[in-house]
Amino acid sequence: MRVAERCGKSMWLALALGWASAVFTLPAAATPPVGVPLTAAASPDKAAEPANITDWLMRMHEASRKRSYVGTFVVSSAGAMSSARIWHVCQGDQQVERVETLTGPARSVYRHNKQVHTFMPDSKVMLSEHRESLGMFPDLLTSAGSGMAGFYTAKAVGHERVAGIQTDVVELRPKDNLRFAYRIWSETKSGLVLKLQTLNAQDQVLEQAAFSELQLDVPLKMDKLLQMMGNTDGYRVEKLKLLKTTADAEGWVLKTPVAGFSSVSCYRRPATSHEDGDRAEPMQWTFSDGLASVSLFVEPYDKQHHKQESSLSMGATQTITRRLGTYWVTAMGEVPLATLQLFAAGLERKR
């Protein structure tokens, strides 16, 4: 089981779901018109204070759904750097993206709304998947964003240029020690997110994701990207189908809720030929506070594959494993380790 490929803000998966269009999706709220500052007090040397966290984040989301662009996207985390080239087209309520990884294994990822095709040229396999909600941006925020103001504060901290584009810089600070802080750069005119940092309690940057080069409003043709997405010549097509379920139906309960985090999805996914097909796939139960996400993976314990319990920190992503009776639990998320420990300790098998 490679749970690291199924959770967190991993670079190309985040892109596959639409980085800029996917950074923040919140419940319906009044969205400031494009080009209008968040408050009337904005000045060239000081960013406007966000009047409302939800409205401000919604403005970012809406901006990205209305812009076509081409850019190079870079993620740095735990001393490692990954990059990809991304093409993003919007036409009405239709969105299409093409993502080409520039580092690591070759991948071409196409997304048409919720349909995702991942081409892996080394193995000549194309994975086709309909993604409702994988516990990743953007869908993880849909049902958890309404209470964000109770756990984060927003503060404007200035203006900077990113990829040659003027941006407003805003910091989101947690009100407790259960979550990280965020620093966000968004285009001044529209609110399009160009850069994101995840910060710990000491203001150290745990992870950074940003466009290093970006061309806005380029004349991309959606039909051409869709044609490329549908060309599977020479590839073996494997269709993945997430099996939607509930923790209750699977026999699990979180006996002590973790403050601010709500359950947003629960799935099982069958194995594919390029994975460990002879092992049971885990249940993935995902929680969100509107910004941070946590996933609990539960599978039958296998002494040959599951060694001693452990914890791992890689940039903003923390992971812990533990044995729970005849089951093996992996908790993973972009939260402090103590938060994951609360989730792992609260998970119980129903009698």
KEVOGU-336000 format. One record per residue (C-alpha): x, y, z; residue in three letters. Coordinates in pm, 1 decimal. Example, Ala and Ser with C-alpha at 12.3 -4.5 7.8 and 13.67 -1.06 7.14 Angstrom:
REM residues 2
<<1230.0 -450.0 780.0> "ALA">
<<1367.0 -106.0 714.0> "SER">
END
This chain:
REM residues 351
<<0.0 0.0 0.0> "MET">
<<139.5 336.2 -99.8> "ARG">
<<-71.4 569.6 108.9> "VAL">
<<161.4 860.2 35.5> "ALA">
<<20.5 862.8 -316.6> "GLU">
<<-334.9 901.2 -188.9> "ARG">
<<-325.5 1182.5 62.4> "CYS">
<<-184.5 1526.9 116.9> "GLY">
<<-87.1 1807.7 -112.9> "LYS">
<<146.1 1593.7 -318.2> "SER">
<<254.8 1794.8 -615.6> "MET">
<<118.1 1628.2 -925.8> "TRP">
<<-197.0 1492.9 -763.8> "LEU">
<<-283.6 1840.6 -643.4> "ALA">
<<-222.7 1962.0 -995.4> "LEU">
<<-429.1 1680.8 -1141.8> "ALA">
<<-723.3 1809.1 -941.8> "LEU">
<<-650.4 2162.3 -1056.1> "GLY">
<<-398.4 2354.2 -844.8> "TRP">
<<-516.9 2708.1 -889.6> "ALA">
<<-879.1 2611.4 -934.8> "SER">
<<-848.2 2376.7 -642.6> "ALA">
<<-667.2 2555.0 -366.8> "VAL">
<<-973.1 2665.8 -174.4> "PHE">
<<-1336.0 2567.9 -230.3> "THR">
<<-1577.9 2690.6 31.8> "LEU">
<<-1954.5 2706.4 77.9> "PRO">
<<-2145.7 2966.5 -118.2> "ALA">
<<-2065.8 3320.2 -12.0> "ALA">
<<-2077.3 3667.7 -158.2> "ALA">
<<-1780.8 3701.6 -391.3> "THR">
<<-1622.3 4046.0 -441.6> "PRO">
<<-1617.8 4146.2 -808.3> "PRO">
<<-1290.4 4087.2 -989.7> "VAL">
<<-1063.5 4388.4 -956.2> "GLY">
<<-1235.0 4526.5 -644.9> "VAL">
<<-1012.4 4533.2 -333.8> "PRO">
<<-1124.3 4349.6 -23.9> "LEU">
<<-1162.2 4675.5 167.4> "THR">
<<-1172.8 5036.9 61.5> "ALA">
<<-860.6 5111.0 266.1> "ALA">
<<-621.3 4931.3 32.5> "ALA">
<<-305.0 5121.6 -58.9> "SER">
<<-2.2 5044.0 -279.1> "PRO">
<<221.7 4966.7 18.4> "ASP">
<<-25.2 4781.6 237.4> "LYS">
<<-255.2 4495.5 145.5> "ALA">
<<-625.5 4520.8 221.7> "ALA">
<<-736.0 4342.1 535.8> "GLU">
<<-966.3 4049.2 455.0> "PRO">
<<-1311.7 4149.6 572.8> "ALA">
<<-1422.2 3786.7 587.2> "ASN">
<<-1209.9 3471.7 558.9> "ILE">
<<-1471.7 3276.2 367.0> "THR">
<<-1543.8 3558.4 120.9> "ASP">
<<-1172.9 3614.8 65.1> "TRP">
<<-1096.3 3249.8 -5.8> "LEU">
<<-1402.9 3220.8 -223.1> "MET">
<<-1275.5 3511.6 -430.6> "ARG">
<<-954.3 3313.4 -496.0> "MET">
<<-1149.7 3009.0 -598.8> "HIS">
<<-1379.8 3199.4 -833.9> "GLU">
<<-1086.4 3379.4 -996.1> "ALA">
<<-919.5 3052.2 -1085.4> "SER">
<<-1235.6 2909.7 -1239.2> "ARG">
<<-1250.5 3199.9 -1484.6> "LYS">
<<-887.0 3216.0 -1598.9> "ARG">
<<-697.0 3018.8 -1859.9> "SER">
<<-322.6 2997.0 -1811.0> "TYR">
<<0.5 2812.9 -1878.6> "VAL">
<<272.5 2793.3 -1617.9> "GLY">
<<549.6 2605.6 -1445.4> "THR">
<<459.9 2492.2 -1095.5> "PHE">
<<720.6 2410.3 -830.8> "VAL">
<<678.9 2240.7 -491.9> "VAL">
<<958.5 2232.1 -234.1> "SER">
<<924.6 2018.7 77.1> "SER">
<<1165.5 1849.2 318.0> "ALA">
<<1466.2 1952.2 112.3> "GLY">
<<1324.3 1807.9 -210.7> "ALA">
<<1187.4 1994.4 -510.1> "MET">
<<938.4 1883.9 -775.1> "SER">
<<808.7 2071.1 -1076.3> "SER">
<<549.0 2037.9 -1348.2> "ALA">
<<415.8 2222.7 -1649.3> "ARG">
<<44.8 2296.2 -1637.4> "ILE">
<<-208.7 2406.6 -1897.9> "TRP">
<<-548.5 2517.7 -1762.7> "HIS">
<<-853.0 2608.3 -1975.4> "VAL">
<<-1191.6 2739.3 -1859.7> "CYS">
<<-1504.3 2769.1 -2073.7> "GLN">
<<-1821.3 2833.6 -1878.7> "GLY">
<<-1855.2 2559.2 -1618.9> "ASP">
<<-1610.8 2332.5 -1804.7> "GLN">
<<-1248.4 2303.6 -1694.5> "GLN">
<<-970.3 2104.4 -1856.5> "VAL">
<<-610.3 2070.0 -1741.9> "GLU">
<<-298.4 1905.2 -1869.2> "ARG">
<<-7.2 1846.9 -1631.5> "VAL">
<<336.0 1719.8 -1733.6> "GLU">
<<576.8 1632.0 -1454.1> "THR">
<<926.2 1770.9 -1507.9> "LEU">
<<1095.2 1580.1 -1224.6> "THR">
<<1071.7 1220.6 -1104.6> "GLY">
<<879.7 950.6 -1295.6> "PRO">
<<722.3 1069.6 -1619.4> "ALA">
<<351.0 1142.2 -1580.8> "ARG">
<<93.6 1315.4 -1797.7> "SER">
<<-222.6 1396.7 -1608.2> "VAL">
<<-538.5 1527.5 -1773.5> "TYR">
<<-843.4 1645.1 -1585.0> "ARG">
<<-1182.6 1726.8 -1736.0> "HIS">
<<-1395.2 1844.0 -1445.2> "ASN">
<<-1395.3 1533.6 -1220.8> "LYS">
<<-1266.2 1286.8 -1479.3> "GLN">
<<-891.2 1225.9 -1448.1> "VAL">
<<-665.2 1034.4 -1688.0> "HIS">
<<-308.4 959.4 -1576.3> "THR">
<<-68.7 843.9 -1847.5> "PHE">
<<243.7 657.5 -1729.2> "MET">
<<472.1 618.1 -2033.4> "PRO">
<<726.3 393.5 -1859.0> "ASP">
<<467.8 119.6 -1802.9> "SER">
<<238.6 219.6 -2090.2> "LYS">
<<-58.3 229.1 -1852.4> "VAL">
<<-334.3 489.6 -1843.7> "MET">
<<-540.8 511.6 -1526.9> "LEU">
<<-891.7 650.5 -1569.6> "SER">
<<-1065.5 772.7 -1257.3> "GLU">
<<-1374.4 972.8 -1162.6> "HIS">
<<-1285.5 1170.9 -854.9> "ARG">
<<-1571.1 1288.4 -639.2> "GLU">
<<-1368.1 1369.3 -330.8> "SER">
<<-1030.0 1222.6 -243.7> "LEU">
<<-961.5 1421.4 66.1> "GLY">
<<-759.3 1663.8 -139.6> "MET">
<<-809.0 2013.4 -272.4> "PHE">
<<-1055.8 2125.8 -384.6> "PRO">
<<-1329.3 1889.7 -266.5> "ASP">
<<-1212.0 1843.0 89.5> "LEU">
<<-1322.0 2197.0 177.6> "LEU">
<<-1676.8 2179.5 50.1> "THR">
<<-1841.7 2068.9 371.8> "SER">
<<-1590.7 2184.9 628.8> "ALA">
<<-1527.9 2549.0 545.1> "GLY">
<<-1819.7 2712.1 725.5> "SER">
<<-1651.2 2699.0 1067.2> "GLY">
<<-1307.7 2817.2 955.8> "MET">
<<-1333.3 3155.9 1124.2> "ALA">
<<-1350.2 2979.3 1458.8> "GLY">
<<-1005.6 2826.6 1411.5> "PHE">
<<-812.1 3071.2 1188.8> "TYR">
<<-753.1 3445.1 1171.7> "THR">
<<-656.9 3630.6 852.6> "ALA">
<<-410.9 3918.1 831.5> "LYS">
<<-285.8 4110.8 528.4> "ALA">
<<93.1 4148.4 535.4> "VAL">
<<178.1 4336.5 215.6> "GLY">
<<239.2 4304.3 -158.1> "HIS">
<<496.3 4107.2 -354.2> "GLU">
<<557.2 4001.2 -711.6> "ARG">
<<536.2 3630.9 -796.8> "VAL">
<<635.0 3511.4 -1144.7> "ALA">
<<637.3 3878.3 -1248.0> "GLY">
<<278.1 3934.7 -1130.7> "ILE">
<<171.6 4169.8 -850.3> "GLN">
<<9.3 3988.6 -556.1> "THR">
<<-148.7 4054.1 -218.6> "ASP">
<<1.2 3852.9 67.2> "VAL">
<<-223.1 3728.5 347.9> "VAL">
<<-145.1 3505.1 644.3> "GLU">
<<-392.2 3261.2 798.8> "LEU">
<<-300.1 3191.6 1160.8> "ARG">
<<-447.2 2906.1 1369.0> "PRO">
<<-609.3 2983.7 1702.2> "LYS">
<<-479.4 2660.9 1858.5> "ASP">
<<-188.1 2417.9 1823.4> "ASN">
<<-379.5 2158.4 1620.2> "LEU">
<<-307.9 2308.0 1278.2> "ARG">
<<-42.6 2492.0 1077.8> "PHE">
<<-39.4 2851.6 953.5> "ALA">
<<-51.8 2950.8 586.5> "TYR">
<<91.2 3240.7 388.6> "ARG">
<<-85.3 3298.4 56.5> "ILE">
<<6.0 3513.9 -242.5> "TRP">
<<-289.1 3596.0 -471.8> "SER">
<<-301.2 3811.5 -783.7> "GLU">
<<-408.6 4162.0 -683.8> "THR">
<<-657.5 4209.4 -968.0> "LYS">
<<-848.4 3883.0 -951.4> "SER">
<<-743.6 3686.0 -643.1> "GLY">
<<-583.3 3399.5 -837.6> "LEU">
<<-349.4 3208.2 -604.1> "VAL">
<<10.9 3205.5 -726.1> "LEU">
<<201.2 3089.0 -418.6> "LYS">
<<130.8 2907.8 -91.6> "LEU">
<<349.1 2839.7 212.1> "GLN">
<<270.0 2614.3 507.5> "THR">
<<428.2 2737.9 832.9> "LEU">
<<486.5 2577.5 1172.0> "ASN">
<<449.9 2745.5 1511.0> "ALA">
<<800.4 2894.4 1478.0> "GLN">
<<713.8 3047.3 1138.1> "ASP">
<<944.7 2804.6 960.8> "GLN">
<<836.4 2716.1 606.4> "VAL">
<<746.8 2346.9 598.1> "LEU">
<<630.1 2341.7 238.6> "GLU">
<<605.6 2585.9 -47.7> "GLN">
<<413.4 2560.6 -374.5> "ALA">
<<432.0 2832.6 -637.4> "ALA">
<<430.1 2921.1 -1003.1> "PHE">
<<783.0 3011.5 -1112.8> "SER">
<<653.7 3126.6 -1451.3> "GLU">
<<295.8 3200.3 -1552.1> "LEU">
<<111.7 3330.7 -1859.8> "GLN">
<<-243.7 3443.0 -1786.2> "LEU">
<<-542.8 3443.9 -2021.7> "ASP">
<<-361.9 3257.6 -2296.1> "VAL">
<<-572.9 3143.9 -2597.5> "PRO">
<<-575.0 2770.0 -2520.5> "LEU">
<<-812.0 2540.5 -2708.0> "LYS">
<<-1013.9 2305.7 -2489.4> "MET">
<<-1091.6 2071.9 -2779.6> "ASP">
<<-721.4 2009.7 -2838.8> "LYS">
<<-658.7 1914.6 -2475.0> "LEU">
<<-963.4 1686.8 -2473.4> "LEU">
<<-836.3 1516.6 -2788.0> "GLN">
<<-498.7 1455.4 -2622.5> "MET">
<<-676.1 1327.1 -2311.1> "MET">
<<-869.4 1071.3 -2513.8> "GLY">
<<-574.8 941.9 -2717.9> "ASN">
<<-483.8 609.5 -2552.4> "THR">
<<-305.8 448.6 -2849.1> "ASP">
<<-30.8 218.8 -2718.6> "GLY">
<<-156.2 233.1 -2358.4> "TYR">
<<-334.8 -27.1 -2148.5> "ARG">
<<-637.8 143.7 -1996.9> "VAL">
<<-727.2 65.0 -1636.6> "GLU">
<<-1040.8 214.4 -1488.2> "LYS">
<<-1033.0 288.5 -1118.2> "LEU">
<<-1355.4 312.7 -925.9> "LYS">
<<-1364.5 445.3 -575.5> "LEU">
<<-1616.1 258.8 -363.8> "LEU">
<<-1801.7 514.4 -158.7> "LYS">
<<-1882.4 399.2 192.3> "THR">
<<-1911.0 526.6 550.1> "THR">
<<-1697.6 462.1 853.8> "ALA">
<<-2008.2 340.1 1033.8> "ASP">
<<-2082.0 85.9 760.4> "ALA">
<<-1720.5 -31.4 777.3> "GLU">
<<-1745.1 -73.1 1155.3> "GLY">
<<-1538.6 224.0 1270.6> "TRP">
<<-1599.9 527.7 1488.3> "VAL">
<<-1394.5 824.5 1607.4> "LEU">
<<-1483.1 817.1 1976.0> "LYS">
<<-1339.2 1162.8 2049.6> "THR">
<<-1381.0 1426.6 1775.9> "PRO">
<<-1080.9 1648.9 1703.2> "VAL">
<<-1174.6 2015.7 1739.6> "ALA">
<<-1257.8 2183.6 1410.4> "GLY">
<<-1227.8 1874.8 1191.0> "PHE">
<<-1531.9 1726.5 1018.2> "SER">
<<-1566.9 1404.1 822.4> "SER">
<<-1581.2 1481.5 449.9> "VAL">
<<-1551.5 1141.8 277.1> "SER">
<<-1494.3 770.5 319.8> "CYS">
<<-1386.6 536.5 38.5> "TYR">
<<-1238.8 204.9 -53.5> "ARG">
<<-1044.4 165.5 -376.7> "ARG">
<<-970.2 -160.7 -557.5> "PRO">
<<-607.0 -236.0 -638.3> "ALA">
<<-477.7 -205.3 -994.5> "THR">
<<-227.4 -422.1 -1178.1> "SER">
<<62.9 -187.4 -1105.7> "HIS">
<<-7.7 -203.4 -732.9> "GLU">
<<-12.5 -483.7 -476.9> "ASP">
<<-317.4 -657.3 -619.0> "GLY">
<<-309.7 -947.6 -374.8> "ASP">
<<-363.4 -729.7 -70.2> "ARG">
<<-681.4 -572.8 60.7> "ALA">
<<-709.5 -203.3 -17.7> "GLU">
<<-751.7 26.8 280.6> "PRO">
<<-1051.7 226.7 381.5> "MET">
<<-966.9 597.7 357.4> "GLN">
<<-1159.8 819.2 597.6> "TRP">
<<-1088.5 1188.8 540.5> "THR">
<<-1143.0 1488.0 766.7> "PHE">
<<-1096.8 1860.1 708.1> "SER">
<<-1113.6 2185.7 901.4> "ASP">
<<-1156.4 2383.6 579.7> "GLY">
<<-783.9 2414.2 508.8> "LEU">
<<-595.9 2121.3 658.2> "ALA">
<<-685.3 1760.4 585.5> "SER">
<<-627.1 1432.2 767.0> "VAL">
<<-681.2 1083.2 626.0> "SER">
<<-710.4 762.0 824.4> "LEU">
<<-622.5 448.0 625.9> "PHE">
<<-741.3 119.3 778.2> "VAL">
<<-656.2 -227.4 645.0> "GLU">
<<-615.1 -579.4 783.7> "PRO">
<<-287.1 -628.0 969.9> "TYR">
<<-26.6 -824.8 772.7> "ASP">
<<289.5 -910.0 965.7> "LYS">
<<490.3 -951.3 645.2> "GLN">
<<415.8 -599.5 524.9> "HIS">
<<345.8 -411.9 846.0> "HIS">
<<650.7 -373.6 1065.9> "LYS">
<<681.5 -174.3 1386.8> "GLN">
<<473.4 133.5 1456.5> "GLU">
<<637.4 455.3 1344.1> "SER">
<<604.9 827.2 1277.7> "SER">
<<741.6 1026.3 985.2> "LEU">
<<763.7 1396.5 903.6> "SER">
<<815.7 1516.3 545.7> "MET">
<<767.9 1889.9 516.5> "GLY">
<<410.2 1973.4 606.5> "ALA">
<<293.8 1612.3 581.3> "THR">
<<305.8 1401.2 896.0> "GLN">
<<243.3 1025.9 910.4> "THR">
<<200.8 780.8 1194.8> "ILE">
<<124.7 408.0 1190.5> "THR">
<<-9.7 184.9 1463.2> "ARG">
<<-156.5 -158.3 1509.3> "ARG">
<<-512.0 -176.8 1635.6> "LEU">
<<-603.5 -536.8 1710.2> "GLY">
<<-618.6 -718.4 1376.9> "THR">
<<-598.4 -392.7 1180.9> "TYR">
<<-321.5 -159.5 1069.7> "TRP">
<<-392.5 215.1 1086.0> "VAL">
<<-203.7 486.3 899.0> "THR">
<<-286.3 848.3 984.1> "ALA">
<<-156.9 1111.9 742.8> "MET">
<<-216.1 1482.8 705.0> "GLY">
<<-81.5 1835.3 679.4> "GLU">
<<-116.1 1895.8 1052.7> "VAL">
<<113.2 1883.8 1358.1> "PRO">
<<205.1 1535.8 1477.3> "LEU">
<<3.9 1583.6 1797.3> "ALA">
<<-312.5 1627.3 1588.9> "THR">
<<-254.7 1297.8 1410.2> "LEU">
<<-199.5 1127.9 1743.8> "GLN">
<<-543.0 1248.5 1857.7> "LEU">
<<-701.9 1096.6 1549.2> "PHE">
<<-516.4 766.8 1583.8> "ALA">
<<-594.9 741.7 1955.2> "ALA">
<<-963.5 818.6 1897.6> "GLY">
<<-1023.5 557.4 1627.7> "LEU">
<<-1215.1 256.4 1758.5> "GLU">
<<-1360.5 -62.3 1618.3> "ARG">
<<-1733.9 -79.1 1686.0> "LYS">
<<-1840.2 -365.0 1909.6> "ARG">
END
